[in-house]
Amino acid sequence: MSLIESILLGAIQGLTEFLPVSSSGHLVIFQELLGINQPGILFEIVVHVGTLVAVIIYFWKDIFNLVNSLFKWGEKSNSKTSFYHNLLLYIFISTLVTGIIGFSFKEQIEPIFENLSLVGLMLLLTGTILFISDKIKNANKEKVGLFNSIVVGIAQSFAILPGISRAGATITTGVFTGLKRELATKFSFLLSIPAIFGASLLKIKGLTGLAKSTELLFPFLLAGITAAVVGYFSITLLVKMIKRAKLVYFAAYCWLIGIFLLVYIQFII
């Protein structure tokens, strides 16, 4: 993997991990179109750690308040502490739901990552979900509840499929279940921390290969840094777009890429 390929794939990961357009789907597409031979698990870990750093930096105040609320669990809580107690509990429930579903269907899902037709169809589905979410007018709940957390956790598990955006699935599901757009966005990104961290832990054995392949060390690190920097700005952009209910632009992009991919498969490959 060249340095240019590292920067390109790192930037793609940083953009698509948080913008609702599916990071896994785009990595599959770009590897196919550009003929890039990604070193698999090792690369995935590094770029996911990069995007994890981006989330932690952007939402550091919320993360601090979540951790701080743990030390006030038995105390008489004010509205702020109560909000973060509630948020922490439902992040745990959503993560548990995602984990149970993910582990149950992991072996069945892994082989379909090479199916470009499925990626195209899932991108079309992602675009449709984003488009519909902009039309929701009664999303005004200011606290996450049990129902919200379970349904969002289920939605996050579907993002294992290449072409389904994790951010898109969780944010729009939050809105569909009545959460205010800002809260649905915050919940989605905070939920991504255990999701990304857990996925990286499952693949941690791959890091032994990275340590032995010194020629890959710098390209991998460069990709991770690129993913972190681009990811931070992607989060900033998405938060602004969601507040204005402008996900339709991402919907149009997903439709365009999905149609292009299906046409490419049909007439070029």
CYANA upper distance limits for C-alpha pairs under 8 A (distance plus 0.5 A):
  1 MET  CA      5 GLU  CA      6.68
  1 MET  CA      6 SER  CA      7.17
  1 MET  CA     36 ILE  CA      8.06
  1 MET  CA     37 ASN  CA      7.69
  1 MET  CA     38 GLN  CA      7.77
  1 MET  CA    216 LEU  CA      8.01
  1 MET  CA    219 PRO  CA      7.66
  2 SER  CA      6 SER  CA      6.75
  2 SER  CA    219 PRO  CA      7.42
  3 LEU  CA      7 ILE  CA      6.73
  3 LEU  CA    219 PRO  CA      5.95
  3 LEU  CA    222 LEU  CA      8.11
  4 ILE  CA      8 LEU  CA      6.57
  5 GLU  CA      9 LEU  CA      6.53
  5 GLU  CA     36 ILE  CA      7.94
  6 SER  CA     10 GLY  CA      6.40
  6 SER  CA    219 PRO  CA      6.06
  6 SER  CA    220 PHE  CA      7.11
  6 SER  CA    222 LEU  CA      7.03
  6 SER  CA    223 ALA  CA      5.32
  7 ILE  CA     11 ALA  CA      6.47
  7 ILE  CA    219 PRO  CA      8.47
  7 ILE  CA    222 LEU  CA      6.98
  7 ILE  CA    223 ALA  CA      5.64
  7 ILE  CA    226 THR  CA      6.61
  8 LEU  CA     12 ILE  CA      6.67
  8 LEU  CA    223 ALA  CA      8.25
  9 LEU  CA     13 GLN  CA      6.59
  9 LEU  CA     27 LEU  CA      7.67
  9 LEU  CA    223 ALA  CA      7.26
 10 GLY  CA     14 GLY  CA      6.64
 10 GLY  CA     47 VAL  CA      6.72
 10 GLY  CA    222 LEU  CA      8.22
 10 GLY  CA    223 ALA  CA      4.75
 10 GLY  CA    224 GLY  CA      6.59
 10 GLY  CA    225 ILE  CA      8.12
 10 GLY  CA    226 THR  CA      5.72
 10 GLY  CA    227 ALA  CA      5.02
 11 ALA  CA     15 LEU  CA      6.55
 11 ALA  CA    223 ALA  CA      7.94
 11 ALA  CA    226 THR  CA      6.13
 11 ALA  CA    227 ALA  CA      5.72
 11 ALA  CA    230 VAL  CA      6.39
 11 ALA  CA    231 GLY  CA      8.33
 12 ILE  CA     16 THR  CA      6.39
 12 ILE  CA     23 SER  CA      7.74
 12 ILE  CA     26 HIS  CA      7.78
 12 ILE  CA     27 LEU  CA      7.70
 12 ILE  CA    227 ALA  CA      7.99
 13 GLN  CA     17 GLU  CA      6.01
 13 GLN  CA     23 SER  CA      6.15
 13 GLN  CA     27 LEU  CA      7.84
 13 GLN  CA     47 VAL  CA      7.33
 13 GLN  CA     48 HIS  CA      8.45
 13 GLN  CA     51 THR  CA      8.28
 13 GLN  CA    227 ALA  CA      6.31
 13 GLN  CA    231 GLY  CA      8.19
 14 GLY  CA     18 PHE  CA      7.49
 14 GLY  CA     47 VAL  CA      8.36
 14 GLY  CA     50 GLY  CA      8.39
 14 GLY  CA     51 THR  CA      6.55
 14 GLY  CA    226 THR  CA      7.69
 14 GLY  CA    227 ALA  CA      4.57
 14 GLY  CA    228 ALA  CA      6.76
 14 GLY  CA    229 VAL  CA      7.88
 14 GLY  CA    230 VAL  CA      5.46
 14 GLY  CA    231 GLY  CA      4.44
 14 GLY  CA    232 TYR  CA      8.23
 14 GLY  CA    234 SER  CA      7.59
 15 LEU  CA     19 LEU  CA      6.44
 15 LEU  CA     23 SER  CA      8.21
 15 LEU  CA    227 ALA  CA      8.11
 15 LEU  CA    230 VAL  CA      6.56
 15 LEU  CA    231 GLY  CA      6.11
 15 LEU  CA    234 SER  CA      6.08
 16 THR  CA     20 PRO  CA      7.22
 16 THR  CA     21 VAL  CA      6.18
 16 THR  CA     22 SER  CA      6.06
 16 THR  CA     23 SER  CA      4.87
 16 THR  CA     26 HIS  CA      7.78
 17 GLU  CA     21 VAL  CA      8.34
 17 GLU  CA     22 SER  CA      6.95
 17 GLU  CA     23 SER  CA      5.29
 17 GLU  CA     51 THR  CA      7.84
 17 GLU  CA    165 SER  CA      8.21
 17 GLU  CA    166 ARG  CA      8.08
 17 GLU  CA    167 ALA  CA      7.85
 17 GLU  CA    231 GLY  CA      7.81
 18 PHE  CA     23 SER  CA      8.49
 18 PHE  CA    166 ARG  CA      8.39
 18 PHE  CA    167 ALA  CA      6.27
 18 PHE  CA    231 GLY  CA      7.21
 18 PHE  CA    234 SER  CA      6.72
 18 PHE  CA    235 ILE  CA      6.51
 18 PHE  CA    238 LEU  CA      8.06
 19 LEU  CA    167 ALA  CA      7.27
 19 LEU  CA    168 GLY  CA      7.96
 19 LEU  CA    234 SER  CA      6.72
 19 LEU  CA    235 ILE  CA      7.65
 19 LEU  CA    238 LEU  CA      6.66
 19 LEU  CA    250 PHE  CA      8.44
 20 PRO  CA    126 THR  CA      8.42
 20 PRO  CA    165 SER  CA      5.74
 20 PRO  CA    166 ARG  CA      7.63
 20 PRO  CA    167 ALA  CA      5.81
 20 PRO  CA    168 GLY  CA      4.77
 20 PRO  CA    169 ALA  CA      8.31
 20 PRO  CA    250 PHE  CA      7.22
 21 VAL  CA     26 HIS  CA      8.45
 21 VAL  CA    123 LEU  CA      7.75
 21 VAL  CA    126 THR  CA      7.79
 21 VAL  CA    127 GLY  CA      8.44
 21 VAL  CA    163 GLY  CA      7.89
 21 VAL  CA    164 ILE  CA      7.92
 21 VAL  CA    165 SER  CA      5.87
 21 VAL  CA    168 GLY  CA      7.64
 21 VAL  CA    250 PHE  CA      7.31
 21 VAL  CA    253 TYR  CA      8.31
 21 VAL  CA    254 CYS  CA      6.59
 22 SER  CA     26 HIS  CA      6.85
 22 SER  CA    123 LEU  CA      8.04
 22 SER  CA    162 PRO  CA      7.44
 22 SER  CA    163 GLY  CA      5.67
 22 SER  CA    164 ILE  CA      5.94
 22 SER  CA    165 SER  CA      4.35
 22 SER  CA    166 ARG  CA      7.29
 23 SER  CA     27 LEU  CA      6.68
 23 SER  CA    162 PRO  CA      8.34
 23 SER  CA    163 GLY  CA      8.15
 23 SER  CA    165 SER  CA      7.42
 24 SER  CA     28 VAL  CA      6.79
 24 SER  CA    161 LEU  CA      8.50
 24 SER  CA    162 PRO  CA      5.59
 24 SER  CA    163 GLY  CA      7.09
 25 GLY  CA     29 ILE  CA      6.77
 25 GLY  CA    119 VAL  CA      6.27
 25 GLY  CA    123 LEU  CA      8.31
 25 GLY  CA    162 PRO  CA      5.00
 25 GLY  CA    163 GLY  CA      4.83
 25 GLY  CA    164 ILE  CA      7.93
 26 HIS  CA     30 PHE  CA      6.49
 26 HIS  CA    163 GLY  CA      8.02
 27 LEU  CA     31 GLN  CA      6.51
 28 VAL  CA     32 GLU  CA      6.78
 28 VAL  CA    113 PHE  CA      8.01
 28 VAL  CA    114 GLU  CA      7.89
 28 VAL  CA    116 LEU  CA      8.14
 28 VAL  CA    162 PRO  CA      8.46
 29 ILE  CA     33 LEU  CA      6.64
 29 ILE  CA    116 LEU  CA      7.95
 29 ILE  CA    261 LEU  CA      8.45
 30 PHE  CA     34 LEU  CA      6.18
 30 PHE  CA     35 GLY  CA      8.18
 30 PHE  CA     36 ILE  CA      8.03
 31 GLN  CA     35 GLY  CA      5.78
 31 GLN  CA     36 ILE  CA      5.18
 31 GLN  CA     37 ASN  CA      7.19
 31 GLN  CA     38 GLN  CA      7.76
 32 GLU  CA     36 ILE  CA      7.53
 38 GLN  CA     43 PHE  CA      7.63
 39 PRO  CA     43 PHE  CA      6.51
 40 GLY  CA     44 GLU  CA      6.85
 41 ILE  CA     45 ILE  CA      6.78
 41 ILE  CA    203 LYS  CA      7.15
 41 ILE  CA    206 GLY  CA      6.63
 42 LEU  CA     46 VAL  CA      7.08
 42 LEU  CA    206 GLY  CA      5.87
 42 LEU  CA    207 LEU  CA      6.56
 42 LEU  CA    209 GLY  CA      7.87
 42 LEU  CA    210 LEU  CA      6.86
 43 PHE  CA     47 VAL  CA      6.80
 43 PHE  CA    220 PHE  CA      6.80
 44 GLU  CA     48 HIS  CA      6.48
 44 GLU  CA    200 SER  CA      8.47
 45 ILE  CA     49 VAL  CA      6.63
 45 ILE  CA    200 SER  CA      5.86
 45 ILE  CA    203 LYS  CA      7.53
 45 ILE  CA    204 ILE  CA      7.92
 46 VAL  CA     50 GLY  CA      6.82
 46 VAL  CA    220 PHE  CA      7.02
 46 VAL  CA    221 LEU  CA      7.45
 46 VAL  CA    223 ALA  CA      7.95
 46 VAL  CA    224 GLY  CA      5.77
 47 VAL  CA     51 THR  CA      6.85
 47 VAL  CA    220 PHE  CA      8.35
 47 VAL  CA    223 ALA  CA      6.70
 47 VAL  CA    224 GLY  CA      4.85
 47 VAL  CA    225 ILE  CA      8.31
 47 VAL  CA    227 ALA  CA      6.33
 47 VAL  CA    228 ALA  CA      8.28
 48 HIS  CA     52 LEU  CA      6.58
 48 HIS  CA    196 ILE  CA      6.95
 48 HIS  CA    200 SER  CA      7.64
 48 HIS  CA    224 GLY  CA      7.92
 48 HIS  CA    227 ALA  CA      8.35
 49 VAL  CA     53 VAL  CA      6.75
 49 VAL  CA    196 ILE  CA      8.04
 49 VAL  CA    197 PHE  CA      8.04
 49 VAL  CA    200 SER  CA      8.00
 49 VAL  CA    224 GLY  CA      7.37
 50 GLY  CA     54 ALA  CA      7.08
 50 GLY  CA    224 GLY  CA      5.09
 50 GLY  CA    225 ILE  CA      6.37
 50 GLY  CA    226 THR  CA      8.05
 50 GLY  CA    227 ALA  CA      5.77
 50 GLY  CA    228 ALA  CA      4.81
 51 THR  CA     55 VAL  CA      7.01
 51 THR  CA    224 GLY  CA      8.17
 51 THR  CA    227 ALA  CA      6.16
 51 THR  CA    228 ALA  CA      5.31
 51 THR  CA    231 GLY  CA      6.20
 51 THR  CA    232 TYR  CA      8.28
 52 LEU  CA     56 ILE  CA      6.82
 52 LEU  CA    192 SER  CA      8.47
 52 LEU  CA    193 ILE  CA      6.82
 52 LEU  CA    196 ILE  CA      7.13
 52 LEU  CA    197 PHE  CA      7.94
 52 LEU  CA    228 ALA  CA      7.92
 53 VAL  CA     57 ILE  CA      6.68
 53 VAL  CA    228 ALA  CA      6.56
 54 ALA  CA     58 TYR  CA      6.69
 54 ALA  CA    228 ALA  CA      5.45
 54 ALA  CA    229 VAL  CA      7.35
 54 ALA  CA    231 GLY  CA      6.22
 54 ALA  CA    232 TYR  CA      5.31
 55 VAL  CA     59 PHE  CA      6.45
 55 VAL  CA     60 TRP  CA      8.44
 55 VAL  CA    189 PHE  CA      7.39
 55 VAL  CA    190 LEU  CA      8.18
 55 VAL  CA    193 ILE  CA      7.81
 55 VAL  CA    231 GLY  CA      8.33
 55 VAL  CA    232 TYR  CA      7.39
 55 VAL  CA    235 ILE  CA      8.26
 56 ILE  CA     60 TRP  CA      5.82
 56 ILE  CA     63 ILE  CA      7.85
 56 ILE  CA    193 ILE  CA      8.29
 57 ILE  CA    232 TYR  CA      8.32
 58 TYR  CA    232 TYR  CA      7.19
 58 TYR  CA    235 ILE  CA      8.29
 59 PHE  CA     63 ILE  CA      6.72
 59 PHE  CA    190 LEU  CA      8.21
 60 TRP  CA     64 PHE  CA      6.48
 61 LYS  CA     65 ASN  CA      6.71
 62 ASP  CA     66 LEU  CA      6.61
 63 ILE  CA     67 VAL  CA      6.72
 63 ILE  CA    190 LEU  CA      8.32
 64 PHE  CA     68 ASN  CA      6.44
 65 ASN  CA     69 SER  CA      6.45
 65 ASN  CA     81 THR  CA      8.23
 65 ASN  CA     84 TYR  CA      7.19
 66 LEU  CA     70 LEU  CA      7.33
 66 LEU  CA     84 TYR  CA      5.95
 66 LEU  CA     85 HIS  CA      7.61
 66 LEU  CA     87 LEU  CA      8.31
 66 LEU  CA     88 LEU  CA      6.87
 67 VAL  CA     71 PHE  CA      7.94
 68 ASN  CA     72 LYS  CA      7.52
 69 SER  CA     73 TRP  CA      6.81
 69 SER  CA     81 THR  CA      6.23
 69 SER  CA     84 TYR  CA      6.84
 69 SER  CA     85 HIS  CA      6.57
 70 LEU  CA     85 HIS  CA      7.93
 72 LYS  CA     76 LYS  CA      8.32
 72 LYS  CA     77 SER  CA      7.69
 72 LYS  CA     81 THR  CA      8.15
 73 TRP  CA     77 SER  CA      8.25
 73 TRP  CA     85 HIS  CA      7.95
 77 SER  CA     81 THR  CA      6.03
 77 SER  CA     82 SER  CA      6.30
 78 ASN  CA     82 SER  CA      6.52
 79 SER  CA     83 PHE  CA      6.55
 80 LYS  CA     84 TYR  CA      7.01
 81 THR  CA     85 HIS  CA      6.58
 82 SER  CA     86 ASN  CA      6.61
 83 PHE  CA     87 LEU  CA      6.64
 83 PHE  CA    143 LYS  CA      7.71
 84 TYR  CA     88 LEU  CA      6.39
 85 HIS  CA     89 LEU  CA      6.77
 86 ASN  CA     90 TYR  CA      6.91
 86 ASN  CA    143 LYS  CA      8.16
 86 ASN  CA    144 VAL  CA      7.67
 87 LEU  CA     91 ILE  CA      6.60
 87 LEU  CA    143 LYS  CA      8.25
 87 LEU  CA    144 VAL  CA      7.05
 87 LEU  CA    187 PHE  CA      8.15
 88 LEU  CA     92 PHE  CA      6.83
 89 LEU  CA     93 ILE  CA      6.94
 90 TYR  CA     94 SER  CA      6.50
 90 TYR  CA    144 VAL  CA      7.49
 90 TYR  CA    145 GLY  CA      7.60
 90 TYR  CA    146 LEU  CA      7.24
 90 TYR  CA    149 SER  CA      6.01
 91 ILE  CA     95 THR  CA      6.55
 91 ILE  CA    149 SER  CA      7.52
 91 ILE  CA    187 PHE  CA      7.94
 91 ILE  CA    190 LEU  CA      8.06
 91 ILE  CA    191 LEU  CA      6.30
 92 PHE  CA     96 LEU  CA      6.60
 93 ILE  CA     97 VAL  CA      6.75
 93 ILE  CA    149 SER  CA      6.89
 93 ILE  CA    150 ILE  CA      7.25
 93 ILE  CA    153 GLY  CA      8.11
 94 SER  CA     98 THR  CA      6.70
 94 SER  CA    149 SER  CA      5.48
 94 SER  CA    150 ILE  CA      5.94
 94 SER  CA    151 VAL  CA      8.31
 94 SER  CA    152 VAL  CA      6.96
 94 SER  CA    153 GLY  CA      4.59
 94 SER  CA    154 ILE  CA      8.08
 94 SER  CA    191 LEU  CA      8.14
 95 THR  CA     99 GLY  CA      6.51
 95 THR  CA    153 GLY  CA      6.61
 95 THR  CA    191 LEU  CA      7.53
 95 THR  CA    194 PRO  CA      7.59
 95 THR  CA    195 ALA  CA      7.45
 96 LEU  CA    100 ILE  CA      6.69
 96 LEU  CA    153 GLY  CA      8.12
 97 VAL  CA    101 ILE  CA      6.86
 97 VAL  CA    150 ILE  CA      6.99
 97 VAL  CA    153 GLY  CA      5.81
 97 VAL  CA    154 ILE  CA      6.82
 97 VAL  CA    157 SER  CA      8.50
 98 THR  CA    102 GLY  CA      6.32
 98 THR  CA    153 GLY  CA      5.45
 98 THR  CA    154 ILE  CA      6.27
 98 THR  CA    156 GLN  CA      6.69
 98 THR  CA    157 SER  CA      5.33
 99 GLY  CA    103 PHE  CA      6.49
 99 GLY  CA    157 SER  CA      8.02
100 ILE  CA    104 SER  CA      6.66
101 ILE  CA    105 PHE  CA      6.85
101 ILE  CA    154 ILE  CA      7.98
101 ILE  CA    157 SER  CA      6.80
102 GLY  CA    106 LYS  CA      6.10
102 GLY  CA    157 SER  CA      6.31
102 GLY  CA    160 ILE  CA      8.08
105 PHE  CA    109 ILE  CA      6.72
106 LYS  CA    110 GLU  CA      6.72
107 GLU  CA    111 PRO  CA      8.06
108 GLN  CA    112 ILE  CA      8.42
109 ILE  CA    113 PHE  CA      7.97
109 ILE  CA    160 ILE  CA      8.06
109 ILE  CA    161 LEU  CA      7.50
112 ILE  CA    118 LEU  CA      8.27
113 PHE  CA    161 LEU  CA      8.10
113 PHE  CA    162 PRO  CA      6.77
115 ASN  CA    119 VAL  CA      7.15
116 LEU  CA    120 GLY  CA      6.84
116 LEU  CA    261 LEU  CA      7.91
116 LEU  CA    262 LEU  CA      8.37
116 LEU  CA    265 ILE  CA      7.94
117 SER  CA    121 LEU  CA      6.84
117 SER  CA    261 LEU  CA      7.90
117 SER  CA    262 LEU  CA      6.54
117 SER  CA    265 ILE  CA      7.59
118 LEU  CA    122 MET  CA      6.53
118 LEU  CA    162 PRO  CA      8.13
118 LEU  CA    163 GLY  CA      8.07
119 VAL  CA    123 LEU  CA      6.65
119 VAL  CA    161 LEU  CA      8.48
119 VAL  CA    162 PRO  CA      5.97
119 VAL  CA    163 GLY  CA      5.11
119 VAL  CA    164 ILE  CA      8.50
119 VAL  CA    258 GLY  CA      7.90
120 GLY  CA    124 LEU  CA      6.95
120 GLY  CA    163 GLY  CA      7.25
120 GLY  CA    257 ILE  CA      7.83
120 GLY  CA    258 GLY  CA      4.64
120 GLY  CA    259 ILE  CA      7.16
120 GLY  CA    261 LEU  CA      6.07
120 GLY  CA    262 LEU  CA      6.26
121 LEU  CA    125 LEU  CA      6.86
121 LEU  CA    163 GLY  CA      8.03
121 LEU  CA    258 GLY  CA      6.82
121 LEU  CA    262 LEU  CA      8.32
122 MET  CA    126 THR  CA      6.56
122 MET  CA    161 LEU  CA      8.32
122 MET  CA    162 PRO  CA      7.67
122 MET  CA    163 GLY  CA      5.14
122 MET  CA    164 ILE  CA      6.07
122 MET  CA    258 GLY  CA      8.16
123 LEU  CA    127 GLY  CA      6.66
123 LEU  CA    163 GLY  CA      5.24
123 LEU  CA    164 ILE  CA      6.75
123 LEU  CA    254 CYS  CA      5.78
123 LEU  CA    255 TRP  CA      6.99
123 LEU  CA    257 ILE  CA      7.82
123 LEU  CA    258 GLY  CA      5.65
124 LEU  CA    128 THR  CA      6.83
124 LEU  CA    254 CYS  CA      6.53
124 LEU  CA    255 TRP  CA      5.44
124 LEU  CA    258 GLY  CA      5.95
124 LEU  CA    259 ILE  CA      7.99
125 LEU  CA    129 ILE  CA      6.80
125 LEU  CA    164 ILE  CA      8.10
126 THR  CA    130 LEU  CA      6.75
126 THR  CA    163 GLY  CA      7.80
126 THR  CA    164 ILE  CA      6.26
126 THR  CA    165 SER  CA      7.17
126 THR  CA    168 GLY  CA      7.65
126 THR  CA    169 ALA  CA      8.01
126 THR  CA    251 ALA  CA      7.60
126 THR  CA    254 CYS  CA      7.29
127 GLY  CA    131 PHE  CA      6.64
127 GLY  CA    248 VAL  CA      8.42
127 GLY  CA    250 PHE  CA      7.39
127 GLY  CA    251 ALA  CA      4.28
127 GLY  CA    252 ALA  CA      6.96
127 GLY  CA    253 TYR  CA      7.97
127 GLY  CA    254 CYS  CA      5.52
127 GLY  CA    255 TRP  CA      6.16
128 THR  CA    132 ILE  CA      6.76
128 THR  CA    251 ALA  CA      6.89
128 THR  CA    255 TRP  CA      8.44
129 ILE  CA    133 SER  CA      6.71
129 ILE  CA    169 ALA  CA      8.29
129 ILE  CA    172 THR  CA      7.67
129 ILE  CA    251 ALA  CA      8.28
130 LEU  CA    134 ASP  CA      7.25
130 LEU  CA    168 GLY  CA      7.26
130 LEU  CA    172 THR  CA      7.15
130 LEU  CA    247 LEU  CA      6.32
130 LEU  CA    248 VAL  CA      6.86
130 LEU  CA    250 PHE  CA      7.78
130 LEU  CA    251 ALA  CA      5.92
131 PHE  CA    135 LYS  CA      7.84
131 PHE  CA    247 LEU  CA      7.01
131 PHE  CA    248 VAL  CA      5.47
131 PHE  CA    251 ALA  CA      6.06
132 ILE  CA    136 ILE  CA      7.67
133 SER  CA    172 THR  CA      6.18
133 SER  CA    175 VAL  CA      7.39
133 SER  CA    176 PHE  CA      7.35
133 SER  CA    247 LEU  CA      8.28
134 ASP  CA    245 ALA  CA      5.75
134 ASP  CA    246 LYS  CA      7.21
134 ASP  CA    247 LEU  CA      6.82
134 ASP  CA    248 VAL  CA      7.32
136 ILE  CA    175 VAL  CA      7.86
136 ILE  CA    176 PHE  CA      7.60
138 ASN  CA    178 GLY  CA      7.11
139 ALA  CA    175 VAL  CA      6.23
139 ALA  CA    176 PHE  CA      7.70
139 ALA  CA    177 THR  CA      7.94
139 ALA  CA    178 GLY  CA      4.58
139 ALA  CA    179 LEU  CA      5.61
139 ALA  CA    180 LYS  CA      5.45
139 ALA  CA    181 ARG  CA      7.54
140 ASN  CA    178 GLY  CA      6.46
140 ASN  CA    179 LEU  CA      6.09
140 ASN  CA    180 LYS  CA      5.02
140 ASN  CA    181 ARG  CA      8.44
141 LYS  CA    178 GLY  CA      6.18
141 LYS  CA    179 LEU  CA      5.06
141 LYS  CA    180 LYS  CA      5.95
142 GLU  CA    179 LEU  CA      6.95
142 GLU  CA    180 LYS  CA      6.71
142 GLU  CA    183 LEU  CA      7.33
143 LYS  CA    179 LEU  CA      7.81
143 LYS  CA    183 LEU  CA      8.20
144 VAL  CA    148 ASN  CA      6.60
144 VAL  CA    149 SER  CA      7.29
144 VAL  CA    179 LEU  CA      7.52
145 GLY  CA    149 SER  CA      6.72
146 LEU  CA    150 ILE  CA      6.74
147 PHE  CA    151 VAL  CA      6.72
148 ASN  CA    152 VAL  CA      6.48
148 ASN  CA    174 GLY  CA      6.91
148 ASN  CA    177 THR  CA      6.48
148 ASN  CA    179 LEU  CA      8.39
149 SER  CA    153 GLY  CA      6.47
150 ILE  CA    154 ILE  CA      6.79
151 VAL  CA    155 ALA  CA      6.72
151 VAL  CA    173 THR  CA      7.70
152 VAL  CA    156 GLN  CA      6.61
152 VAL  CA    169 ALA  CA      8.35
152 VAL  CA    170 THR  CA      5.85
152 VAL  CA    173 THR  CA      6.30
152 VAL  CA    174 GLY  CA      6.69
153 GLY  CA    157 SER  CA      6.92
153 GLY  CA    170 THR  CA      8.11
154 ILE  CA    158 PHE  CA      7.26
155 ALA  CA    159 ALA  CA      7.42
155 ALA  CA    166 ARG  CA      8.41
155 ALA  CA    169 ALA  CA      6.17
155 ALA  CA    170 THR  CA      6.32
155 ALA  CA    173 THR  CA      7.37
156 GLN  CA    160 ILE  CA      8.17
156 GLN  CA    166 ARG  CA      6.21
156 GLN  CA    169 ALA  CA      6.83
156 GLN  CA    170 THR  CA      6.21
158 PHE  CA    164 ILE  CA      7.51
158 PHE  CA    166 ARG  CA      8.36
158 PHE  CA    169 ALA  CA      8.40
159 ALA  CA    163 GLY  CA      8.29
159 ALA  CA    164 ILE  CA      5.41
159 ALA  CA    165 SER  CA      6.14
159 ALA  CA    166 ARG  CA      5.28
159 ALA  CA    169 ALA  CA      7.45
160 ILE  CA    164 ILE  CA      7.82
160 ILE  CA    166 ARG  CA      8.38
164 ILE  CA    168 GLY  CA      8.24
164 ILE  CA    169 ALA  CA      7.63
165 SER  CA    169 ALA  CA      6.30
166 ARG  CA    170 THR  CA      6.58
167 ALA  CA    171 ILE  CA      6.38
167 ALA  CA    188 SER  CA      6.95
167 ALA  CA    189 PHE  CA      7.90
168 GLY  CA    172 THR  CA      6.38
169 ALA  CA    173 THR  CA      6.46
170 THR  CA    174 GLY  CA      6.56
170 THR  CA    184 ALA  CA      8.22
170 THR  CA    188 SER  CA      6.16
171 ILE  CA    175 VAL  CA      6.84
171 ILE  CA    181 ARG  CA      8.19
171 ILE  CA    184 ALA  CA      5.76
171 ILE  CA    185 THR  CA      5.94
171 ILE  CA    187 PHE  CA      8.39
171 ILE  CA    188 SER  CA      6.25
172 THR  CA    176 PHE  CA      6.51
172 THR  CA    184 ALA  CA      8.18
173 THR  CA    177 THR  CA      6.65
174 GLY  CA    178 GLY  CA      7.03
174 GLY  CA    179 LEU  CA      5.92
174 GLY  CA    180 LYS  CA      8.48
174 GLY  CA    181 ARG  CA      8.31
174 GLY  CA    184 ALA  CA      5.47
175 VAL  CA    179 LEU  CA      5.43
175 VAL  CA    180 LYS  CA      6.85
175 VAL  CA    181 ARG  CA      6.53
175 VAL  CA    184 ALA  CA      6.67
179 LEU  CA    183 LEU  CA      6.80
179 LEU  CA    184 ALA  CA      6.13
180 LYS  CA    184 ALA  CA      6.54
181 ARG  CA    185 THR  CA      6.59
181 ARG  CA    242 ILE  CA      7.04
181 ARG  CA    243 LYS  CA      6.93
182 GLU  CA    186 LYS  CA      6.72
182 GLU  CA    239 VAL  CA      8.12
182 GLU  CA    242 ILE  CA      7.92
182 GLU  CA    243 LYS  CA      7.00
183 LEU  CA    187 PHE  CA      6.45
184 ALA  CA    188 SER  CA      6.56
185 THR  CA    189 PHE  CA      6.81
185 THR  CA    239 VAL  CA      7.59
185 THR  CA    242 ILE  CA      8.25
186 LYS  CA    190 LEU  CA      6.62
187 PHE  CA    191 LEU  CA      6.40
188 SER  CA    192 SER  CA      6.77
189 PHE  CA    193 ILE  CA      7.50
190 LEU  CA    194 PRO  CA      8.42
191 LEU  CA    195 ALA  CA      7.05
192 SER  CA    196 ILE  CA      6.29
193 ILE  CA    197 PHE  CA      6.45
194 PRO  CA    198 GLY  CA      6.13
195 ALA  CA    199 ALA  CA      6.62
196 ILE  CA    200 SER  CA      6.65
197 PHE  CA    201 LEU  CA      6.71
198 GLY  CA    202 LEU  CA      6.83
199 ALA  CA    203 LYS  CA      7.19
200 SER  CA    204 ILE  CA      6.49
205 LYS  CA    209 GLY  CA      8.42
206 GLY  CA    210 LEU  CA      7.34
207 LEU  CA    211 ALA  CA      6.81
208 THR  CA    212 LYS  CA      6.98
209 GLY  CA    213 SER  CA      6.69
210 LEU  CA    214 THR  CA      7.56
210 LEU  CA    216 LEU  CA      7.47
210 LEU  CA    217 LEU  CA      7.09
211 ALA  CA    217 LEU  CA      7.87
213 SER  CA    217 LEU  CA      7.24
214 THR  CA    218 PHE  CA      8.30
215 GLU  CA    219 PRO  CA      8.43
216 LEU  CA    220 PHE  CA      6.49
217 LEU  CA    221 LEU  CA      6.67
218 PHE  CA    222 LEU  CA      6.49
219 PRO  CA    223 ALA  CA      6.67
220 PHE  CA    224 GLY  CA      6.76
221 LEU  CA    225 ILE  CA      6.68
222 LEU  CA    226 THR  CA      6.59
223 ALA  CA    227 ALA  CA      6.58
224 GLY  CA    228 ALA  CA      6.77
225 ILE  CA    229 VAL  CA      6.79
226 THR  CA    230 VAL  CA      6.49
227 ALA  CA    231 GLY  CA      6.07
228 ALA  CA    232 TYR  CA      6.70
229 VAL  CA    233 PHE  CA      7.29
230 VAL  CA    234 SER  CA      6.63
231 GLY  CA    235 ILE  CA      6.73
232 TYR  CA    236 THR  CA      6.97
233 PHE  CA    237 LEU  CA      6.73
234 SER  CA    238 LEU  CA      6.62
235 ILE  CA    239 VAL  CA      6.62
236 THR  CA    240 LYS  CA      7.05
237 LEU  CA    241 MET  CA      6.79
238 LEU  CA    242 ILE  CA      6.58
239 VAL  CA    243 LYS  CA      6.83
240 LYS  CA    244 ARG  CA      7.08
241 MET  CA    245 ALA  CA      6.67
241 MET  CA    246 LYS  CA      5.65
241 MET  CA    247 LEU  CA      6.95
242 ILE  CA    246 LYS  CA      6.49
242 ILE  CA    247 LEU  CA      6.87
247 LEU  CA    251 ALA  CA      6.77
248 VAL  CA    252 ALA  CA      6.65
249 TYR  CA    253 TYR  CA      6.86
250 PHE  CA    254 CYS  CA      6.68
251 ALA  CA    255 TRP  CA      6.74
252 ALA  CA    256 LEU  CA      6.61
253 TYR  CA    257 ILE  CA      6.66
254 CYS  CA    258 GLY  CA      6.35
255 TRP  CA    259 ILE  CA      6.52
256 LEU  CA    260 PHE  CA      6.59
257 ILE  CA    261 LEU  CA      6.52
258 GLY  CA    262 LEU  CA      6.81
259 ILE  CA    263 VAL  CA      6.65
260 PHE  CA    264 TYR  CA      6.47
261 LEU  CA    265 ILE  CA      6.65
262 LEU  CA    266 GLN  CA      6.68
263 VAL  CA    267 PHE  CA      6.51
263 VAL  CA    268 ILE  CA      8.20
264 TYR  CA    268 ILE  CA      5.60
264 TYR  CA    269 ILE  CA      7.05
265 ILE  CA    269 ILE  CA      5.71
